[in-house]
Amino acid sequence: MGTMRGIKLFQGYLWHPRELEFDPKQALPRQLGAGLEDGPVYVLIDPVRPPFAFFENGTPTAGQSFYQVTLLVRSEKPPHELKALTQPVSEELEPHLQATPQGVGWLLLEDLREV
């Protein structure tokens, strides 16, 4: 039997204007993929400093609140064997992201590796 390890499936950022009253920990589920063989996937949300000074369009990030978002699973499998989990988890998370208020942005990228 292998050792349980934390494996990141996705990592990225979510942001919103500071004046917008929005709590991503309330808006996004704490777990995804509960019914999947390799689930559940935990949604970790941590406030962080803006990871970059400007958005691609040149807008400063200073007026935004930023959060690091990590989707994590505990598994004995190596990260590459969990690739099949990324699609259903992404599809489950998408409606929650789309339901956020106007002004909320996000960038989550697949990041299959051990924590």
C-alpha positions in Angstrom: 0.0 0.0 0.0 1.4 3.4 -1.0 1.6 6.6 1.1 -1.2 9.1 0.9 0.1 12.4 -0.6 -1.5 15.7 -1.4 -1.7 16.2 -5.2 -2.5 19.5 -6.8 -4.9 19.2 -9.8 -5.3 22.9 -10.4 -3.8 26.1 -9.0 -4.3 29.7 -9.8 -5.9 32.9 -8.7 -9.2 34.6 -8.2 -9.5 38.3 -7.8 -12.1 41.1 -7.4 -12.2 44.8 -6.8 -11.6 45.6 -3.2 -14.8 47.5 -2.9 -16.8 44.5 -4.0 -18.2 42.6 -1.0 -17.4 39.1 -2.1 -16.1 36.1 -0.2 -14.9 33.3 -2.4 -15.0 30.8 0.5 -18.7 31.3 0.6 -19.2 31.3 -3.2 -17.1 28.3 -4.1 -17.6 24.8 -2.7 -15.1 23.4 -0.3 -15.1 20.0 -2.1 -15.7 18.7 -5.6 -15.8 15.3 -7.1 -17.3 13.6 -4.0 -18.8 10.8 -6.1 -15.7 10.2 -8.2 -13.4 7.2 -7.6 -10.4 9.4 -6.8 -12.4 12.1 -5.0 -13.1 14.2 -3.1 -11.1 17.2 -4.3 -10.6 19.9 -1.8 -10.9 23.6 -2.8 -8.3 25.7 -0.8 -8.7 29.5 -1.0 -6.1 31.7 0.6 -5.8 35.5 0.5 -2.5 36.6 -1.2 -0.8 39.7 -2.4 -1.3 40.4 -6.1 1.1 38.1 -7.8 1.7 40.6 -10.6 1.6 44.4 -10.7 -0.6 44.8 -13.8 -3.1 42.8 -15.7 -2.3 42.0 -19.4 -4.3 45.0 -20.5 -2.1 47.3 -18.3 -4.6 47.8 -15.5 -2.9 47.9 -12.1 -3.8 45.1 -9.7 -3.4 47.3 -6.6 -7.2 47.9 -6.3 -8.0 44.2 -6.3 -8.2 41.5 -3.6 -6.4 38.3 -4.7 -6.8 34.7 -3.5 -4.7 31.7 -4.4 -7.0 28.8 -5.3 -5.7 25.3 -5.2 -7.7 22.1 -6.0 -6.1 19.3 -4.1 -6.7 15.6 -3.8 -5.2 13.1 -1.4 -4.1 10.0 -3.2 -1.6 7.1 -3.2 -1.5 7.4 -7.0 1.3 9.5 -8.8 0.1 12.8 -10.2 0.0 11.7 -13.8 -2.5 8.9 -13.0 -5.0 11.6 -11.7 -5.2 13.4 -15.1 -8.7 11.8 -15.7 -10.0 13.6 -12.6 -9.2 17.1 -14.0 -12.1 17.2 -16.6 -15.0 16.3 -14.3 -13.7 18.5 -11.5 -13.2 21.4 -13.9 -16.8 20.9 -15.2 -18.2 20.8 -11.6 -16.3 24.0 -10.6 -17.1 26.0 -13.7 -20.8 26.9 -12.9 -19.7 28.2 -9.5 -17.1 30.5 -11.1 -19.6 31.7 -13.7 -22.1 32.5 -10.9 -19.7 35.0 -9.3 -20.6 38.7 -9.4 -19.4 40.9 -12.3 -15.9 42.1 -11.6 -14.7 38.7 -10.2 -11.9 37.2 -12.3 -10.0 34.0 -12.2 -7.2 32.0 -13.8 -6.8 28.4 -12.9 -4.4 26.1 -14.6 -3.9 22.4 -14.5 -0.9 21.7 -12.2 -0.6 17.9 -11.6 2.1 17.6 -9.0 2.7 16.7 -5.4 2.4 19.3 -2.7 
